Amino acid sequence: MAGPADADPDRVACARHAESGALVRRVVAEIEKGPVLPAGVAIILVGSRSGYGTPGSTDPSLTAALQEVGAAIDDLDRQGHAKLPPGGDVATSKVALDPTRTIAALDAADAACAGR
């Protein structure tokens, strides 16, 4: 019987993406509804972000697609800080974020994982 060490790293990375990507999409759905607390977005996505930073895949195009999801999550965090009003706080001041890059990155990762 094959153990975790025998698993195809690309399939493992895609399985992780399937789980993490679902959470990221739920967060994106909330972002699309209106202003959110940047700290809340960051806290919810911190675990997902770390997996996308080092996906462990061996296919370069898959690795790039998964790393772009991580970069898009980082972009949401940067937006959250940049859009704060003067004197605003990430934990108490809601801001409107643009999830376009995140959506595109998730779609590209889904496509890269298709059939794996």
C-alpha positions in Angstrom: 0.0 0.0 0.0 1.3 3.4 -1.0 1.9 5.9 1.9 2.1 9.7 1.9 5.7 9.6 0.8 4.7 7.8 -2.4 2.0 10.3 -3.3 2.4 12.3 -6.5 3.4 15.8 -5.2 1.3 17.5 -7.9 -1.8 15.6 -6.8 -1.1 16.4 -3.2 -0.7 20.1 -4.0 -4.0 20.1 -6.0 -5.8 18.3 -3.2 -4.6 21.0 -0.8 -5.7 23.7 -3.3 -9.2 22.1 -3.5 -9.6 22.5 0.2 -7.9 25.9 0.6 -9.4 27.3 -2.6 -12.9 26.6 -1.3 -12.1 28.7 1.8 -10.6 31.5 -0.2 -13.6 31.5 -2.5 -15.9 31.9 0.5 -13.9 34.8 1.7 -14.0 36.4 -1.8 -17.8 36.0 -1.8 -17.9 38.1 1.4 -15.5 40.7 0.0 -17.8 41.0 -3.0 -20.8 41.8 -0.8 -19.2 44.9 0.6 -16.6 46.4 2.9 -14.8 44.0 5.2 -12.4 44.2 8.1 -8.9 43.7 6.7 -7.7 41.9 9.8 -10.5 39.4 9.5 -9.6 38.6 5.9 -5.9 38.2 6.9 -6.7 36.0 9.9 -9.0 33.7 7.9 -6.6 33.3 5.0 -3.3 33.0 6.9 -3.3 29.2 6.8 -4.3 29.1 3.1 -1.6 31.6 2.3 1.2 29.5 3.8 0.3 26.5 1.7 0.3 28.4 -1.5 3.7 29.9 -0.8 5.3 26.5 -0.9 2.9 24.2 -2.8 5.4 21.3 -3.1 4.4 20.6 -6.7 6.9 19.5 -9.3 5.2 20.8 -12.4 6.5 24.4 -12.9 3.3 25.7 -14.4 1.2 24.2 -11.5 3.7 25.7 -9.0 3.4 29.1 -10.7 -0.4 28.9 -10.7 -0.6 28.0 -7.0 2.0 30.6 -6.0 -0.1 33.2 -7.8 -3.0 32.4 -5.5 -0.6 33.2 -2.6 0.5 36.4 -4.2 -3.2 37.4 -4.7 -3.9 36.7 -1.1 -1.0 39.0 -0.2 -2.5 41.6 -2.5 -5.7 41.5 -0.6 -3.7 42.2 2.6 -1.9 45.1 1.0 -5.2 46.5 -0.2 -6.6 46.3 3.3 -3.8 48.4 4.7 -3.6 50.8 1.8 -7.4 51.6 1.8 -7.6 52.4 5.5 -8.9 55.9 6.2 -6.6 58.2 8.1 -6.4 56.9 11.7 -8.1 53.7 10.6 -7.4 50.3 12.1 -7.4 47.0 10.3 -9.4 45.4 13.1 -12.2 48.1 13.3 -12.3 49.9 10.0 -14.1 48.2 7.1 -12.7 48.8 3.6 -13.8 47.7 0.1 -11.3 45.2 -1.4 -11.0 44.2 -5.1 -10.8 40.4 -5.3 -10.3 40.3 -9.1 -6.7 39.1 -9.0 -7.7 36.4 -6.4 -10.6 35.2 -8.5 -8.4 34.9 -11.6 -5.6 33.2 -9.7 -8.1 30.6 -8.2 -9.5 30.0 -11.7 -6.0 29.5 -13.1 -5.1 27.1 -10.3 -8.3 25.1 -10.8 -7.4 24.8 -14.5 -3.9 23.8 -13.7 -5.2 21.1 -11.3 -7.8 19.8 -13.7 -7.4 16.1 -14.2 -4.8 15.6 -11.5 
